[in-house]
Amino acid sequence: MTSDGTVWFVGAGPGAADLLTLRAARVIAEADIVIWAASLVHADVLDHARPGAEIVDSSQLPIEGVLPLYQRAAEQGLTVARIHSGDPALWGAVQEQLDVCRALDLAVEIVPGVSSFTAVAAIVGRELTVPEVAQSVILTRLEGGKTPMPPGERVRDFARHGTTMALFLSAARSGQVQAELLAGGYPEDTPAVVAYQATWPDELVVRCTVGTLEETVKQHKLWKHTLFLVGPALAAEGTRSHLYHPGHFHTFRRAEPAARAELRRQASARTGGTATPGHTP
């Protein structure tokens, strides 16, 4: 028999309730049962819940403690909003819940949320993908924690790329993080940001370098709810994207000939004259 119940996995964002998406707010408002973790999600998000909705704090519950709520939703055709911090796609422990919901024949929807790494980039006023400096962002955490890392996913290996890196769930071992970043090739003066409780009332965001990361973390006595951003893009200046360059063209805009020729000249100089004629990287 097909269930009429639905479970929405809702990204609550990094903390501030006004960073919820419009869809997230609507889903919470429509839910019969709202499940949230008081240890990770700001209580203000519950302001969107309707009067009479059942509110359940999951911070002390394993998945087995939440399972009866999903079973009731399947049996009674209820709508559940399961609120996750940040974006459910990143360290959200969502996959096992999806498996449970599908086994119960519940409809499942996921609402993406603002991740803490983008929130921190906004707080410090930096773009993480600066032209000619960094065009990739690595999202990872330090190996050796409670959850095993797959082979080949070590911080020092990722650090060899020299691009922007966001390190989650690693503040309790800041000395090891620093050592791995340096071993992977980041110079000691590589810019870094240490962000605790980003967008919460007790937010603390500190700029430092890879060489002073451990010192910074220990000075402020941080060990959880802390994110690290690392990479040269955090201090880069003087580069320009082609997106709004007058020499760049796309479906809605034609390039200015002189500016287009200049872009071609720059591309040729970078590649030693091997750039494809008429192609702008």
C-alpha atoms as an extended CHARMM CRD file, in Angstrom:
* protein
*
       281  EXT
         1         1  MET       CA              0.0000000000        0.0000000000        0.0000000000  PROA      1               0.0000000000
         2         2  THR       CA              1.3830000000        3.4160000000       -0.9500000000  PROA      2               0.0000000000
         3         3  SER       CA              1.7540000000        5.9150000000        1.8880000000  PROA      3               0.0000000000
         4         4  ASP       CA              0.5280000000        9.4960000000        1.6180000000  PROA      4               0.0000000000
         5         5  GLY       CA              3.1520000000       10.6390000000        4.1230000000  PROA      5               0.0000000000
         6         6  THR       CA              6.0270000000       12.9050000000        3.2030000000  PROA      6               0.0000000000
         7         7  VAL       CA              9.3550000000       13.6790000000        4.8200000000  PROA      7               0.0000000000
         8         8  TRP       CA             11.1550000000       16.8730000000        3.8850000000  PROA      8               0.0000000000
         9         9  PHE       CA             14.8350000000       17.1620000000        4.7590000000  PROA      9               0.0000000000
        10        10  VAL       CA             15.3040000000       20.8840000000        5.2070000000  PROA      10              0.0000000000
        11        11  GLY       CA             18.6060000000       22.7430000000        5.1520000000  PROA      11              0.0000000000
        12        12  ALA       CA             18.4760000000       25.3530000000        7.9250000000  PROA      12              0.0000000000
        13        13  GLY       CA             21.6400000000       27.1340000000        6.8700000000  PROA      13              0.0000000000
        14        14  PRO       CA             24.5520000000       28.0000000000        9.1720000000  PROA      14              0.0000000000
        15        15  GLY       CA             22.5420000000       29.4980000000       12.0120000000  PROA      15              0.0000000000
        16        16  ALA       CA             20.7000000000       32.7680000000       11.4060000000  PROA      16              0.0000000000
        17        17  ALA       CA             17.0310000000       32.0060000000       10.8350000000  PROA      17              0.0000000000
        18        18  ASP       CA             16.7220000000       34.6430000000        8.1280000000  PROA      18              0.0000000000
        19        19  LEU       CA             19.1040000000       32.5920000000        5.9820000000  PROA      19              0.0000000000
        20        20  LEU       CA             16.4150000000       29.9600000000        5.5110000000  PROA      20              0.0000000000
        21        21  THR       CA             15.2230000000       29.7530000000        1.9360000000  PROA      21              0.0000000000
        22        22  LEU       CA             11.6350000000       30.6760000000        1.1570000000  PROA      22              0.0000000000
        23        23  ARG       CA             10.9600000000       27.0270000000        0.3580000000  PROA      23              0.0000000000
        24        24  ALA       CA             12.3820000000       25.8990000000        3.6880000000  PROA      24              0.0000000000
        25        25  ALA       CA             10.1890000000       28.3430000000        5.5910000000  PROA      25              0.0000000000
        26        26  ARG       CA              7.1010000000       27.1770000000        3.6610000000  PROA      26              0.0000000000
        27        27  VAL       CA              7.8180000000       23.5100000000        4.2910000000  PROA      27              0.0000000000
        28        28  ILE       CA              8.3150000000       24.0450000000        8.0240000000  PROA      28              0.0000000000
        29        29  ALA       CA              5.0690000000       26.0260000000        8.1570000000  PROA      29              0.0000000000
        30        30  GLU       CA              3.1360000000       23.1990000000        6.4820000000  PROA      30              0.0000000000
        31        31  ALA       CA              4.5650000000       20.3050000000        8.5000000000  PROA      31              0.0000000000
        32        32  ASP       CA              2.5840000000       18.2450000000       10.9910000000  PROA      32              0.0000000000
        33        33  ILE       CA              5.8050000000       17.1830000000       12.7250000000  PROA      33              0.0000000000
        34        34  VAL       CA              8.9580000000       19.3240000000       12.9040000000  PROA      34              0.0000000000
        35        35  ILE       CA             12.1540000000       17.5420000000       13.9410000000  PROA      35              0.0000000000
        36        36  TRP       CA             15.1540000000       19.6920000000       14.7720000000  PROA      36              0.0000000000
        37        37  ALA       CA             18.4510000000       19.3020000000       16.6520000000  PROA      37              0.0000000000
        38        38  ALA       CA             18.7790000000       21.9390000000       19.3790000000  PROA      38              0.0000000000
        39        39  SER       CA             22.5270000000       21.3380000000       19.4360000000  PROA      39              0.0000000000
        40        40  LEU       CA             22.9710000000       22.4020000000       15.8020000000  PROA      40              0.0000000000
        41        41  VAL       CA             19.9800000000       24.4690000000       14.6630000000  PROA      41              0.0000000000
        42        42  HSD       CA             18.9700000000       27.8930000000       15.9750000000  PROA      42              0.0000000000
        43        43  ALA       CA             15.6300000000       27.8670000000       17.8000000000  PROA      43              0.0000000000
        44        44  ASP       CA             14.3890000000       30.8570000000       15.7870000000  PROA      44              0.0000000000
        45        45  VAL       CA             13.7160000000       28.5780000000       12.7960000000  PROA      45              0.0000000000
        46        46  LEU       CA             10.8360000000       27.1190000000       14.8010000000  PROA      46              0.0000000000
        47        47  ASP       CA              9.0340000000       30.4640000000       14.4930000000  PROA      47              0.0000000000
        48        48  HSD       CA              7.9390000000       29.2200000000       11.0810000000  PROA      48              0.0000000000
        49        49  ALA       CA              6.1780000000       26.1560000000       12.5060000000  PROA      49              0.0000000000
        50        50  ARG       CA              2.3960000000       26.3590000000       12.5920000000  PROA      50              0.0000000000
        51        51  PRO       CA              0.4550000000       26.3470000000       15.8740000000  PROA      51              0.0000000000
        52        52  GLY       CA             -0.3140000000       22.7810000000       16.8670000000  PROA      52              0.0000000000
        53        53  ALA       CA              2.6070000000       21.2310000000       15.0230000000  PROA      53              0.0000000000
        54        54  GLU       CA              4.4440000000       18.5450000000       16.9640000000  PROA      54              0.0000000000
        55        55  ILE       CA              7.9910000000       19.7660000000       17.7190000000  PROA      55              0.0000000000
        56        56  VAL       CA             10.6250000000       17.1230000000       18.4440000000  PROA      56              0.0000000000
        57        57  ASP       CA             14.2160000000       17.8060000000       19.5270000000  PROA      57              0.0000000000
        58        58  SER       CA             16.3950000000       15.0730000000       18.0120000000  PROA      58              0.0000000000
        59        59  SER       CA             19.6770000000       16.1660000000       19.6050000000  PROA      59              0.0000000000
        60        60  GLN       CA             19.6190000000       13.2260000000       22.0280000000  PROA      60              0.0000000000
        61        61  LEU       CA             18.0020000000       10.6870000000       19.7030000000  PROA      61              0.0000000000
        62        62  PRO       CA             19.6770000000        8.1110000000       17.4400000000  PROA      62              0.0000000000
        63        63  ILE       CA             17.9360000000        7.3350000000       14.1740000000  PROA      63              0.0000000000
        64        64  GLU       CA             16.0420000000        4.5850000000       15.9820000000  PROA      64              0.0000000000
        65        65  GLY       CA             14.4550000000        7.2870000000       18.1400000000  PROA      65              0.0000000000
        66        66  VAL       CA             13.1970000000        9.1470000000       15.0900000000  PROA      66              0.0000000000
        67        67  LEU       CA             11.9960000000        6.0470000000       13.2470000000  PROA      67              0.0000000000
        68        68  PRO       CA              8.6120000000        5.8880000000       15.1010000000  PROA      68              0.0000000000
        69        69  LEU       CA              7.8390000000        9.4050000000       13.8320000000  PROA      69              0.0000000000
        70        70  TYR       CA              8.5140000000        8.3320000000       10.2440000000  PROA      70              0.0000000000
        71        71  GLN       CA              6.3950000000        5.2210000000       10.7710000000  PROA      71              0.0000000000
        72        72  ARG       CA              3.5150000000        7.3340000000       12.0990000000  PROA      72              0.0000000000
        73        73  ALA       CA              3.8520000000        9.6860000000        9.1390000000  PROA      73              0.0000000000
        74        74  ALA       CA              3.5780000000        6.6960000000        6.7910000000  PROA      74              0.0000000000
        75        75  GLU       CA              0.5530000000        5.2570000000        8.5890000000  PROA      75              0.0000000000
        76        76  GLN       CA             -1.3410000000        8.5300000000        9.0360000000  PROA      76              0.0000000000
        77        77  GLY       CA             -0.3060000000       10.4180000000        5.9090000000  PROA      77              0.0000000000
        78        78  LEU       CA              1.5280000000       13.1280000000        7.8460000000  PROA      78              0.0000000000
        79        79  THR       CA              4.1180000000       15.6240000000        6.6470000000  PROA      79              0.0000000000
        80        80  VAL       CA              7.4270000000       15.7390000000        8.4990000000  PROA      80              0.0000000000
        81        81  ALA       CA             10.0180000000       18.5200000000        8.2540000000  PROA      81              0.0000000000
        82        82  ARG       CA             13.3880000000       17.1860000000        9.3960000000  PROA      82              0.0000000000
        83        83  ILE       CA             15.5890000000       20.2540000000        9.8550000000  PROA      83              0.0000000000
        84        84  HSD       CA             19.3380000000       19.8690000000        9.3270000000  PROA      84              0.0000000000
        85        85  SER       CA             22.0350000000       22.4440000000        9.9290000000  PROA      85              0.0000000000
        86        86  GLY       CA             23.7540000000       23.8790000000        6.8620000000  PROA      86              0.0000000000
        87        87  ASP       CA             22.9880000000       21.9410000000        3.6990000000  PROA      87              0.0000000000
        88        88  PRO       CA             21.7500000000       18.3460000000        4.0230000000  PROA      88              0.0000000000
        89        89  ALA       CA             24.1120000000       17.2630000000        1.2420000000  PROA      89              0.0000000000
        90        90  LEU       CA             27.1870000000       17.9230000000        3.4200000000  PROA      90              0.0000000000
        91        91  TRP       CA             27.7610000000       15.7700000000        6.4970000000  PROA      91              0.0000000000
        92        92  GLY       CA             24.0130000000       15.6840000000        7.0400000000  PROA      92              0.0000000000
        93        93  ALA       CA             23.6270000000       11.9820000000        7.9420000000  PROA      93              0.0000000000
        94        94  VAL       CA             20.7930000000       12.0140000000        5.4310000000  PROA      94              0.0000000000
        95        95  GLN       CA             21.4940000000        8.9200000000        3.3620000000  PROA      95              0.0000000000
        96        96  GLU       CA             20.5350000000        6.4090000000        6.0560000000  PROA      96              0.0000000000
        97        97  GLN       CA             17.3410000000        8.3600000000        6.6920000000  PROA      97              0.0000000000
        98        98  LEU       CA             16.4940000000        8.3450000000        2.9890000000  PROA      98              0.0000000000
        99        99  ASP       CA             16.8650000000        4.5610000000        3.0420000000  PROA      99              0.0000000000
       100       100  VAL       CA             14.4890000000        4.3020000000        6.0190000000  PROA      100             0.0000000000
       101       101  CYS       CA             11.8960000000        6.6080000000        4.4550000000  PROA      101             0.0000000000
       102       102  ARG       CA             11.9200000000        4.7450000000        1.1630000000  PROA      102             0.0000000000
       103       103  ALA       CA             11.5470000000        1.4300000000        2.9690000000  PROA      103             0.0000000000
       104       104  LEU       CA              8.4010000000        2.9090000000        4.5780000000  PROA      104             0.0000000000
       105       105  ASP       CA              7.1920000000        4.0880000000        1.1520000000  PROA      105             0.0000000000
       106       106  LEU       CA              7.2710000000        7.7140000000        2.2620000000  PROA      106             0.0000000000
       107       107  ALA       CA              7.6530000000       10.4560000000       -0.3050000000  PROA      107             0.0000000000
       108       108  VAL       CA             10.9410000000       12.2810000000        0.2220000000  PROA      108             0.0000000000
       109       109  GLU       CA             11.9980000000       15.8060000000       -0.7400000000  PROA      109             0.0000000000
       110       110  ILE       CA             15.2060000000       17.6770000000        0.0830000000  PROA      110             0.0000000000
       111       111  VAL       CA             15.4460000000       21.4500000000        0.4930000000  PROA      111             0.0000000000
       112       112  PRO       CA             19.0070000000       22.7350000000        0.0870000000  PROA      112             0.0000000000
       113       113  GLY       CA             20.3960000000       25.1920000000        2.5950000000  PROA      113             0.0000000000
       114       114  VAL       CA             23.1610000000       27.7710000000        2.8160000000  PROA      114             0.0000000000
       115       115  SER       CA             26.3770000000       26.0050000000        3.8130000000  PROA      115             0.0000000000
       116       116  SER       CA             28.6010000000       27.4480000000        6.5070000000  PROA      116             0.0000000000
       117       117  PHE       CA             31.5380000000       27.7060000000        4.1170000000  PROA      117             0.0000000000
       118       118  THR       CA             29.6510000000       30.1130000000        1.8580000000  PROA      118             0.0000000000
       119       119  ALA       CA             28.3450000000       32.0010000000        4.8870000000  PROA      119             0.0000000000
       120       120  VAL       CA             31.8940000000       32.4850000000        6.1790000000  PROA      120             0.0000000000
       121       121  ALA       CA             33.0820000000       33.6470000000        2.7540000000  PROA      121             0.0000000000
       122       122  ALA       CA             30.2990000000       36.2420000000        2.8380000000  PROA      122             0.0000000000
       123       123  ILE       CA             31.2170000000       37.3620000000        6.3580000000  PROA      123             0.0000000000
       124       124  VAL       CA             34.8500000000       38.0170000000        5.4140000000  PROA      124             0.0000000000
       125       125  GLY       CA             33.8340000000       39.5010000000        2.0550000000  PROA      125             0.0000000000
       126       126  ARG       CA             35.7980000000       37.1330000000       -0.1720000000  PROA      126             0.0000000000
       127       127  GLU       CA             35.1930000000       35.2000000000       -3.3670000000  PROA      127             0.0000000000
       128       128  LEU       CA             36.5900000000       31.6690000000       -3.0820000000  PROA      128             0.0000000000
       129       129  THR       CA             37.1580000000       31.2000000000       -6.8280000000  PROA      129             0.0000000000
       130       130  VAL       CA             39.3100000000       34.1140000000       -7.9330000000  PROA      130             0.0000000000
       131       131  PRO       CA             40.4250000000       34.1140000000      -11.5950000000  PROA      131             0.0000000000
       132       132  GLU       CA             44.0200000000       32.9750000000      -12.1130000000  PROA      132             0.0000000000
       133       133  VAL       CA             44.3520000000       32.2630000000       -8.3660000000  PROA      133             0.0000000000
       134       134  ALA       CA             41.8690000000       29.5140000000       -7.4390000000  PROA      134             0.0000000000
       135       135  GLN       CA             39.1050000000       27.9940000000       -9.5320000000  PROA      135             0.0000000000
       136       136  SER       CA             38.2600000000       25.0590000000       -7.2830000000  PROA      136             0.0000000000
       137       137  VAL       CA             36.9750000000       24.6670000000       -3.7280000000  PROA      137             0.0000000000
       138       138  ILE       CA             37.7430000000       21.4990000000       -1.7700000000  PROA      138             0.0000000000
       139       139  LEU       CA             35.2870000000       20.6140000000        1.0020000000  PROA      139             0.0000000000
       140       140  THR       CA             36.6900000000       18.0910000000        3.4380000000  PROA      140             0.0000000000
       141       141  ARG       CA             37.5700000000       17.2840000000        7.0410000000  PROA      141             0.0000000000
       142       142  LEU       CA             40.5930000000       15.9200000000        8.8320000000  PROA      142             0.0000000000
       143       143  GLU       CA             41.0590000000       12.1770000000        8.6480000000  PROA      143             0.0000000000
       144       144  GLY       CA             41.3210000000       10.0240000000       11.7720000000  PROA      144             0.0000000000
       145       145  GLY       CA             38.0900000000       11.1040000000       13.4530000000  PROA      145             0.0000000000
       146       146  LYS       CA             35.0350000000        9.1150000000       14.4940000000  PROA      146             0.0000000000
       147       147  THR       CA             33.9600000000        8.4770000000       10.9090000000  PROA      147             0.0000000000
       148       148  PRO       CA             36.6040000000        6.7170000000        8.7810000000  PROA      148             0.0000000000
       149       149  MET       CA             37.7680000000        8.5310000000        5.6520000000  PROA      149             0.0000000000
       150       150  PRO       CA             37.9330000000        6.6580000000        2.3440000000  PROA      150             0.0000000000
       151       151  PRO       CA             41.4230000000        5.8290000000        1.0470000000  PROA      151             0.0000000000
       152       152  GLY       CA             43.0470000000        8.7280000000       -0.7760000000  PROA      152             0.0000000000
       153       153  GLU       CA             41.1010000000       11.4520000000        1.0300000000  PROA      153             0.0000000000
       154       154  ARG       CA             43.8000000000       13.0050000000        3.1930000000  PROA      154             0.0000000000
       155       155  VAL       CA             44.1440000000       16.7100000000        3.9230000000  PROA      155             0.0000000000
       156       156  ARG       CA             47.7940000000       16.7730000000        2.8360000000  PROA      156             0.0000000000
       157       157  ASP       CA             46.8700000000       15.2220000000       -0.5120000000  PROA      157             0.0000000000
       158       158  PHE       CA             44.1720000000       17.8260000000       -1.1090000000  PROA      158             0.0000000000
       159       159  ALA       CA             46.5440000000       20.5760000000        0.0340000000  PROA      159             0.0000000000
       160       160  ARG       CA             48.8890000000       19.7880000000       -2.8490000000  PROA      160             0.0000000000
       161       161  HSD       CA             46.3890000000       21.4420000000       -5.1910000000  PROA      161             0.0000000000
       162       162  GLY       CA             47.0540000000       24.7980000000       -3.5040000000  PROA      162             0.0000000000
       163       163  THR       CA             43.4970000000       25.9600000000       -4.1140000000  PROA      163             0.0000000000
       164       164  THR       CA             40.7540000000       27.0700000000       -1.6960000000  PROA      164             0.0000000000
       165       165  MET       CA             39.9210000000       24.5220000000        0.9700000000  PROA      165             0.0000000000
       166       166  ALA       CA             37.1010000000       24.4530000000        3.5290000000  PROA      166             0.0000000000
       167       167  LEU       CA             37.7410000000       22.1730000000        6.4950000000  PROA      167             0.0000000000
       168       168  PHE       CA             34.7700000000       21.0740000000        8.5660000000  PROA      168             0.0000000000
       169       169  LEU       CA             34.6380000000       19.1160000000       11.8520000000  PROA      169             0.0000000000
       170       170  SER       CA             38.3550000000       19.4930000000       12.5450000000  PROA      170             0.0000000000
       171       171  ALA       CA             38.8440000000       22.2050000000       15.1830000000  PROA      171             0.0000000000
       172       172  ALA       CA             39.5080000000       19.7820000000       18.0340000000  PROA      172             0.0000000000
       173       173  ARG       CA             42.7300000000       18.7120000000       16.2660000000  PROA      173             0.0000000000
       174       174  SER       CA             43.9190000000       22.0580000000       14.9430000000  PROA      174             0.0000000000
       175       175  GLY       CA             47.5970000000       21.1720000000       15.3750000000  PROA      175             0.0000000000
       176       176  GLN       CA             47.2020000000       18.1400000000       13.1480000000  PROA      176             0.0000000000
       177       177  VAL       CA             45.2400000000       20.2030000000       10.6110000000  PROA      177             0.0000000000
       178       178  GLN       CA             48.0290000000       22.7720000000       10.4570000000  PROA      178             0.0000000000
       179       179  ALA       CA             50.6970000000       20.0810000000       10.1020000000  PROA      179             0.0000000000
       180       180  GLU       CA             48.8180000000       18.3780000000        7.2720000000  PROA      180             0.0000000000
       181       181  LEU       CA             48.2440000000       21.6320000000        5.4010000000  PROA      181             0.0000000000
       182       182  LEU       CA             51.9190000000       22.5040000000        5.6110000000  PROA      182             0.0000000000
       183       183  ALA       CA             52.9910000000       18.9840000000        4.6580000000  PROA      183             0.0000000000
       184       184  GLY       CA             50.7560000000       19.2100000000        1.6020000000  PROA      184             0.0000000000
       185       185  GLY       CA             52.4820000000       22.3320000000        0.3640000000  PROA      185             0.0000000000
       186       186  TYR       CA             50.6050000000       25.4030000000        1.5870000000  PROA      186             0.0000000000
       187       187  PRO       CA             53.2040000000       28.0530000000        2.5430000000  PROA      187             0.0000000000
       188       188  GLU       CA             53.0480000000       29.1990000000        6.1650000000  PROA      188             0.0000000000
       189       189  ASP       CA             51.8230000000       32.6500000000        5.1100000000  PROA      189             0.0000000000
       190       190  THR       CA             48.8380000000       31.2510000000        3.1750000000  PROA      190             0.0000000000
       191       191  PRO       CA             45.7180000000       33.1950000000        4.3000000000  PROA      191             0.0000000000
       192       192  ALA       CA             43.2560000000       31.3530000000        6.5260000000  PROA      192             0.0000000000
       193       193  VAL       CA             40.0010000000       32.0970000000        8.3270000000  PROA      193             0.0000000000
       194       194  VAL       CA             38.8350000000       30.4890000000       11.5630000000  PROA      194             0.0000000000
       195       195  ALA       CA             35.0760000000       30.8100000000       12.0040000000  PROA      195             0.0000000000
       196       196  TYR       CA             33.1460000000       29.7260000000       15.0920000000  PROA      196             0.0000000000
       197       197  GLN       CA             29.3340000000       29.6560000000       15.0790000000  PROA      197             0.0000000000
       198       198  ALA       CA             29.0940000000       31.6510000000       11.8490000000  PROA      198             0.0000000000
       199       199  THR       CA             25.9010000000       33.8080000000       11.7350000000  PROA      199             0.0000000000
       200       200  TRP       CA             24.9620000000       32.8950000000       15.3510000000  PROA      200             0.0000000000
       201       201  PRO       CA             24.7860000000       35.6350000000       18.0270000000  PROA      201             0.0000000000
       202       202  ASP       CA             28.1250000000       34.4570000000       19.5030000000  PROA      202             0.0000000000
       203       203  GLU       CA             29.8510000000       34.3190000000       16.1340000000  PROA      203             0.0000000000
       204       204  LEU       CA             33.6380000000       34.6310000000       16.1240000000  PROA      204             0.0000000000
       205       205  VAL       CA             35.5140000000       35.0030000000       12.8260000000  PROA      205             0.0000000000
       206       206  VAL       CA             39.2870000000       35.5100000000       12.8980000000  PROA      206             0.0000000000
       207       207  ARG       CA             41.7580000000       35.9100000000       10.0480000000  PROA      207             0.0000000000
       208       208  CYS       CA             45.1280000000       34.2100000000       10.3960000000  PROA      208             0.0000000000
       209       209  THR       CA             47.5520000000       32.1600000000        8.2860000000  PROA      209             0.0000000000
       210       210  VAL       CA             48.1820000000       28.4520000000        7.9030000000  PROA      210             0.0000000000
       211       211  GLY       CA             51.2810000000       28.9470000000       10.0630000000  PROA      211             0.0000000000
       212       212  THR       CA             49.2730000000       30.4890000000       12.9230000000  PROA      212             0.0000000000
       213       213  LEU       CA             46.0950000000       28.4030000000       12.6020000000  PROA      213             0.0000000000
       214       214  GLU       CA             46.7240000000       26.1680000000       15.6240000000  PROA      214             0.0000000000
       215       215  GLU       CA             47.7630000000       29.1300000000       17.7650000000  PROA      215             0.0000000000
       216       216  THR       CA             44.6080000000       31.0400000000       16.7680000000  PROA      216             0.0000000000
       217       217  VAL       CA             42.2800000000       28.1540000000       17.5570000000  PROA      217             0.0000000000
       218       218  LYS       CA             43.8480000000       27.5010000000       20.9570000000  PROA      218             0.0000000000
       219       219  GLN       CA             43.9640000000       31.1900000000       21.8480000000  PROA      219             0.0000000000
       220       220  HSD       CA             40.1850000000       31.3440000000       21.4740000000  PROA      220             0.0000000000
       221       221  LYS       CA             39.6110000000       27.9000000000       23.0390000000  PROA      221             0.0000000000
       222       222  LEU       CA             37.6970000000       26.5480000000       20.0550000000  PROA      222             0.0000000000
       223       223  TRP       CA             37.0130000000       22.8620000000       19.5900000000  PROA      223             0.0000000000
       224       224  LYS       CA             33.6150000000       22.5000000000       17.9320000000  PROA      224             0.0000000000
       225       225  HSD       CA             31.2200000000       24.3540000000       15.5890000000  PROA      225             0.0000000000
       226       226  THR       CA             34.2960000000       25.8000000000       13.8730000000  PROA      226             0.0000000000
       227       227  LEU       CA             35.1270000000       25.9740000000       10.1720000000  PROA      227             0.0000000000
       228       228  PHE       CA             38.4760000000       26.7060000000        8.5240000000  PROA      228             0.0000000000
       229       229  LEU       CA             38.8930000000       28.3830000000        5.1540000000  PROA      229             0.0000000000
       230       230  VAL       CA             42.3660000000       28.2180000000        3.6290000000  PROA      230             0.0000000000
       231       231  GLY       CA             43.9080000000       29.3660000000        0.3630000000  PROA      231             0.0000000000
       232       232  PRO       CA             45.4370000000       32.2270000000       -1.6140000000  PROA      232             0.0000000000
       233       233  ALA       CA             42.0390000000       33.4490000000       -2.8610000000  PROA      233             0.0000000000
       234       234  LEU       CA             41.3450000000       34.7710000000        0.6450000000  PROA      234             0.0000000000
       235       235  ALA       CA             43.7540000000       37.6460000000        0.0210000000  PROA      235             0.0000000000
       236       236  ALA       CA             44.0140000000       37.8420000000       -3.7820000000  PROA      236             0.0000000000
       237       237  GLU       CA             43.6790000000       41.1690000000       -5.5920000000  PROA      237             0.0000000000
       238       238  GLY       CA             44.1100000000       42.5660000000       -9.0870000000  PROA      238             0.0000000000
       239       239  THR       CA             42.5310000000       39.7750000000      -11.1290000000  PROA      239             0.0000000000
       240       240  ARG       CA             39.4310000000       40.0400000000      -13.2600000000  PROA      240             0.0000000000
       241       241  SER       CA             36.8060000000       37.5610000000      -14.4030000000  PROA      241             0.0000000000
       242       242  HSD       CA             35.9770000000       37.4470000000      -18.1000000000  PROA      242             0.0000000000
       243       243  LEU       CA             32.2760000000       37.2400000000      -17.3120000000  PROA      243             0.0000000000
       244       244  TYR       CA             31.7630000000       41.0270000000      -17.2410000000  PROA      244             0.0000000000
       245       245  HSD       CA             34.7250000000       41.9480000000      -19.4180000000  PROA      245             0.0000000000
       246       246  PRO       CA             33.7160000000       44.0070000000      -22.4990000000  PROA      246             0.0000000000
       247       247  GLY       CA             35.6820000000       41.5520000000      -24.6520000000  PROA      247             0.0000000000
       248       248  HSD       CA             33.6130000000       38.5780000000      -23.5410000000  PROA      248             0.0000000000
       249       249  PHE       CA             30.4940000000       37.5860000000      -25.4550000000  PROA      249             0.0000000000
       250       250  HSD       CA             27.5790000000       35.2930000000      -24.7480000000  PROA      250             0.0000000000
       251       251  THR       CA             24.0130000000       34.7630000000      -25.8900000000  PROA      251             0.0000000000
       252       252  PHE       CA             22.8120000000       38.1090000000      -24.5430000000  PROA      252             0.0000000000
       253       253  ARG       CA             25.8120000000       40.3420000000      -25.1840000000  PROA      253             0.0000000000
       254       254  ARG       CA             28.2130000000       41.0300000000      -28.0370000000  PROA      254             0.0000000000
       255       255  ALA       CA             31.9130000000       41.6410000000      -27.4200000000  PROA      255             0.0000000000
       256       256  GLU       CA             33.6170000000       44.9510000000      -28.1430000000  PROA      256             0.0000000000
       257       257  PRO       CA             36.1750000000       44.2140000000      -30.9230000000  PROA      257             0.0000000000
       258       258  ALA       CA             39.1410000000       45.9840000000      -29.3360000000  PROA      258             0.0000000000
       259       259  ALA       CA             38.5270000000       44.4220000000      -25.9340000000  PROA      259             0.0000000000
       260       260  ARG       CA             38.0550000000       41.0230000000      -27.5850000000  PROA      260             0.0000000000
       261       261  ALA       CA             41.3920000000       41.3490000000      -29.3340000000  PROA      261             0.0000000000
       262       262  GLU       CA             43.0450000000       42.2160000000      -26.0190000000  PROA      262             0.0000000000
       263       263  LEU       CA             41.6300000000       39.1030000000      -24.3760000000  PROA      263             0.0000000000
       264       264  ARG       CA             42.9680000000       36.9950000000      -27.2400000000  PROA      264             0.0000000000
       265       265  ARG       CA             46.3900000000       38.6090000000      -26.8510000000  PROA      265             0.0000000000
       266       266  GLN       CA             46.4090000000       37.8590000000      -23.1140000000  PROA      266             0.0000000000
       267       267  ALA       CA             45.3620000000       34.2580000000      -23.7070000000  PROA      267             0.0000000000
       268       268  SER       CA             48.0990000000       33.7970000000      -26.2860000000  PROA      268             0.0000000000
       269       269  ALA       CA             50.7090000000       35.2470000000      -23.9290000000  PROA      269             0.0000000000
       270       270  ARG       CA             49.6770000000       32.8690000000      -21.1440000000  PROA      270             0.0000000000
       271       271  THR       CA             49.8220000000       29.7920000000      -23.3690000000  PROA      271             0.0000000000
       272       272  GLY       CA             52.8980000000       30.6860000000      -25.3780000000  PROA      272             0.0000000000
       273       273  GLY       CA             50.9300000000       31.3280000000      -28.5450000000  PROA      273             0.0000000000
       274       274  THR       CA             49.0600000000       28.0060000000      -28.4840000000  PROA      274             0.0000000000
       275       275  ALA       CA             45.6250000000       29.3750000000      -27.5870000000  PROA      275             0.0000000000
       276       276  THR       CA             42.9110000000       28.4710000000      -30.0770000000  PROA      276             0.0000000000
       277       277  PRO       CA             42.2040000000       31.4790000000      -32.3310000000  PROA      277             0.0000000000
       278       278  GLY       CA             39.0410000000       33.2310000000      -31.2900000000  PROA      278             0.0000000000
       279       279  HSD       CA             38.8290000000       31.2620000000      -28.0390000000  PROA      279             0.0000000000
       280       280  THR       CA             38.7310000000       33.0660000000      -24.7110000000  PROA      280             0.0000000000
       281       281  PRO       CA             39.3670000000       30.7940000000      -21.6980000000  PROA      281             0.0000000000
